[in-house]
């Protein structure tokens, strides 16, 4: 929950909270709050918000703390305020299930409407929410080509050049002070980039997991890890297996 604390902290604007990279020649900033900012086009990218996850579980008789949507939106408010983007792209699994956007309380709808005011807002459809965002500002689509990049939910094995995708919730593990530390991360080899999950109750899949095989040139792969007090940029060869 450290991202929620940093969302309202003045120290979170320091250089330690950003990592600079390029994706297919496009300059990008990895923000420790979990979003990617493209300064040339003032585009902010987030992924896997999984809004209304708590209510989705409750409908199935499984109780989770009911604060996930509010916490996730507070962090989203902070990163939108920080970068003042012209365009926001949310890369799928915006809601935890098909009913999430229709069932979301009006208070949260108003929060999103205020963030979207004066901006282009794109909802990429995900496997959890293939029907798009209902009753919210912006446009829903399966894929977007914008600013020299292609934005989609699930990474493609056939068309990865310039791809920014989510879905896999990448994480990485390093050894620090004689113990292993695992964190969500941005993962990029300069050709494509996988986004960390933005939702506060989402898990992560290690970059060494078999489903990641073939997505990156591993000798060029860097994990920009979301630490408690900064972003740590670590080459794949230095990650723990």
WOVENGI-V53141 format. One line per field, one symbol per residue. phi: phi as a letter, one per 20 degrees, with the letter a starting at -180 (. if undefined). psi: psi as a letter, one per 30 degrees, with the letter a starting at -180 (. if undefined). burial: I if it has 24 or more other ideal C-beta (glycine too) atoms within 12 Angstrom, else O. A space follows every 50 residues. Layout:
phi = ???
psi = ???
burial = ???
This chain:
phi = .ffffffddfffefffeccebcclnefbdeeffoddddffdlddccblfl fmfgfffffdndedgedfffffffffgfffffdlfecdddenlfcfbfef ffefffgffffffffefmcecddefdfecfenedmcfoddbebcdblncd dbfefdfecefmecccmelfbbcceblmbecdbfbecbdneccdeffeff deebdffefffefneceffdfcdeeeffcaeddcfgfeefe
psi = gfeeeffgkfffglffgkkklkjhfkklkjkffglkkjeeghkkklkheh kheeeeeefggkklkggeeeeeeeeeeeeeeefhlfkkkjhlhelflffe eefkleeeeeeeeeefkglkkkjkkaffifglkkgllakklflkjkhglk klekkkffifkgkjlbefhkllklkkhglkkklllkkkgfelkkklkfkf gkalkkfgkfffkffljfffkkjjkjlfglkkjkkefglk.
burial = OIIIOIIOOOOIOOOOIIIOIIIIOIOIIIIIIIIIIIOOOOIIIIIIII IIIIIIOOOOOOOOOOOIIIIIIIIIIIIIOIIOIOIIIIIIIIIIIOOI IOIIOOOIIOIIOOIIOOIIIIIIIIIIIOOIIOOIIIOIIIIIOIIOII IIIIIOOOOIIIIIIIIIIIIIIIOOOOOOOIIIIIIIIIIIIIIIIIII IIOIIIIIOOOIOOIIOOOOIIIIIIIOOOIIIIOIOOIOO
